[in-house]
Amino acid sequence: MPEQSVPLWRYLPSGNARLWRIMFLEPDLLVCENRLQEVGKTSFTCLSLASGKEILKDFSLSDHVQGMIGESCMTGLETARGNLFYIHGYQDNSPEHKGIWAVDPRKADVVWARPEAAFVANLEDGMLVYAAGSFAGFPERSYFLLDFKSGEVLETIGDDAAKANKMRMGALSDEALQKVELPVMQNPGGTGAGSLVEGFYESIEHDRLLVTVTHSPAEDGKTFDATIEAFRDSIKVYEDTLASRTTVPSVNYFLLRGVILYYIRGMNELISVRLQ
């Protein structure tokens, strides 16, 4: 019988913040976006993949670039590439992103900034962005290709939206850049894990591994529970409660990177588990 897997490490954000998003950096770090929504504050923490040790703790963009973020002061994790992660702000009174700040976690500082630009896509040759403007009273976008390491302009596309869209078609997916596999929602009775779990579930299959999260109504009939399970050669090697009594199903709270499972339990605890 396969040996049961146990967590490698766990991470809880400071101040009961909600763990909003994670991304991976080369060669051996991940970055967590932590949100305290009631006070409109976002911070970022970088962890060692091997140990979970905090390499950068509670980094806040407002401590480095006062007056450049916008009225809301809310920020988010836009993307990650190489050894840098990129933070975005928001347009005033809008959910649209604005601004790109590249952070080197080992220097604990912003290494380049484009507060006027908004991220579009990661390309093989750089980062496609646009700057919003207006002409004759009408909004327009001017596109650029940036060096993701330095923020320097590699190519000016201007208002040629057709060319920008063509370039965007060749974008690198986050999954490819992050070297991760994301869950797919499945239907009850479907193929794959259907013989191993019951109810609506998400799943990731990788070689001999299968990871599922099953969503079911809680006892009160109004909220939802979620259980995460991992199987190797159809034999269960790990199980945990991912969420309890949430108002909506906790979807997309886990991923697989190689044979390492990462999942967010209770919306604020990151857990890493080696599955073989």
N, C-alpha and C positions, 0 to 999 in steps of 0.2 A: 504494500500500500504506500502511495507517495507520502513523503514527509509533509506535515502541515506547515504552511508559510506563516511567518510572524512579521509584524511591522519592523522596518529598519529604523525609522524615526518618526516623530510627530512634531507638528508646529502649530502653535496658537498665536494669532496676532495680539498685539497689545490693546488694552482698553476695550475688550469685547467687540472689536471691529469685525465686520463681515469680510470673509475672504472671497473677493470678487472674481479674480482671474489669476492664472499662473502661466508663465512662459519660460522657456529654457534658453540659456546662454552658453556659448562655447567658452572654455571646454567642459566646465563641470559645475555650473550654477543654475539655479532657477530663481525667477523673480515673482513675488506675490504682490498683487494689488489689494490693499486693505482699505475698506471704506467704513467711515463713521457717518452714515447718511444723515443722522439727526442733527449733526453740526456741520454738514457739508465739507468734510475733510477726507482727503485721500493720502495714504502713505504707501511706500514701497519698501519691501524687505527682500534681500537676496540671501539664499541659503545654499550651502554645499550639498550637492546631490548625494555624496557619499555618507555624510554624517547628519545633515540637517542643521549644522552650525550656522548661525547668523553671520554673514560676511558684511552685509549692509543692513542697518536696522532703522525702520521708520523714516525713510528718506522722504522729505516733503519738498515739492518743487517750489512752493511759495517761500521757503527759506533761502532760495538761491536766485530767484528771478522776480523779486517783488515788482508789482505793477505791470507785468507783461502777460499775465494769464487771462485776464478778462474779469468781468463783473462777478461771475459766479464763484471763481476761485476753485471750482471742482476740476479735477484732472483724472486721467485714466491711462491705462497701459495700452498703447497703440500697437506696437509690434516689438519684436526682438530679433537681432541679427548679429552674428559674430559674438563679440564680448560686450555688446551694448544693448540696452533696452531704451525704448522711445516712449515718451510721455506726451499726451495731447491735452489741450485745454478745450474749451467750448466757445462757440460764437455767443455773443450776448443775446440772452432771451431765446436761445435756440439749442436743440440737441445736437446740431451739427458740430463736428470737431473743427478746431482751429489751433494751429501752433504745433511744432514738433521740437522736442527737447531730447537730445541724446545723452544718456547717462552711462558713465563707466562706474560700475559698482565698486570696483577695487580702489578707485580714486575718490569715491563718494562725492562726485561732482558732475556738473553738466559740461560735456566736452564740445558740443556745438548746439546752436539753437536757430530755428527758423520760425519765429513767432507769427509771421505773416502767412505761412504755408499750411496746407492741410494734406494729410497723407491720402494717397490713392491706392498704391500697390507696391509690393516688392518685386522688382524685375531682376533678371540675371545680372545686368550691368549696373544696377543702382536702385534708387527709390523714386517712384513717380509721385509727384505732388502737384498741387495747384495753389495759386493765390487768387482769392476772390477780389473782383473789382467791379467797375461799372463803366459803361460807355453810352453817352447820349441818354442817360437815365435808365439804361437797361443793365441788369447784372451780367457779368461775363467772368470767365475763368481763364487764367493764363497758366499753362502747364510747364513744368520743369522736371528734368531728371537730375537727382542729386547723388553724390557719392555718399553712401550710407556711413562711411567711416569718418568723413570730415565735414559733410554738409555742403560741400562746394558744388556749384552748378556744373554738371557734365554736358547738358544739352538743354537749350531753350526751345520748347515746342510752341509756346505762345498760345494763341486761341484756336489752334488747329485741333478741334475736338475729335475729328475723325482719326487723326494720327494718334492722339492720346488713347482713344478707345482701342485702336489696333494694338498699341503697345500693351495696354492693360490685358488684352486677351492672352498675352504670354506671361502673365504674372505667376510668381511662385506662390504656391499655397502655404498657409501657415503650417499645415500638417507636414509638408515636405521640409520647410525650414526648421521646424521644431523637432523633426524626426519622431513624430507621435502618431498614434492611431486613436481616432475619436469614436465614440459610441454611435450606433445606428438604432433607431427605434424599431421594434419588431411587434408583430401581432400575435396574440395567443394562438397556439396550435400551428404556428409556422414551422418551417424547417430550422435547422441549426440547434438552438438551445431548447426547443419546444419540449423535448422529452426530459429536460433537467429542471426546468422552472415552470411556474404556473403564473398566468396573468399577463398583463402588459409589461414589457421589459425592454431595456436597452442592452445592446451587446457589442463586444469587441472580440474578434477571433484573430489569433496570431499563432501560426504553426500548431503546436499541441495545446495551446492555451485558449481558454474561453472565459471572459469576464462578463457578468451580467448584473444589471440593477433592475430589480422587480418592484413595480409600483402597485400599491394596493390601498384600498380605503382603510383608514384607521378605525378603531372601535367606536369612536363617536359618530361615524358616518358622515362627517363634514370635512375632515382633513385627510392627509395622506401619509403613509409610511413608505419607506424604501429600504430594501435589503440588497447589499452588494455581495456577490459570490464569485469565487474564482475556481475554475476546474482545469485540471491537467489530465489529458487522456480520459475525459468524461468523469473523473473522480474529483470530488470537491476537496480543495486544499486550503481554502480561506473563506471566511464569512464574517460580516459585520453589519451593524445597523448604520445605514448611510444617513437617514433622516427620520424623524418622528413627528407626526401631527403637524405637517406643514400645510399652509392654505392652498398651495398648488403643488403638483408633483415636482420633485427635485431632479430635473432633467439636466443632463450634460455636466454632471459633477464628478466625472472620472475620466481617465485616459490611460493609455498604455504606451510606454516608451521602452522598446525592446522587451525585456521580461520584467520590467519594473512597473508596478501599478501605482498610480497616484490618484487619490480621491479626497474630496472635501466632505467631511462628516459634520452634520449639524450646521452647515454653511460657514463654519469658522475654524475648523481644525483640518489641517492638511496632513495626510498620512501616506507614507511611502512603504511599499511592500514588494520584496523580491519574490517572484512566483516560481523561480527555479534556479 
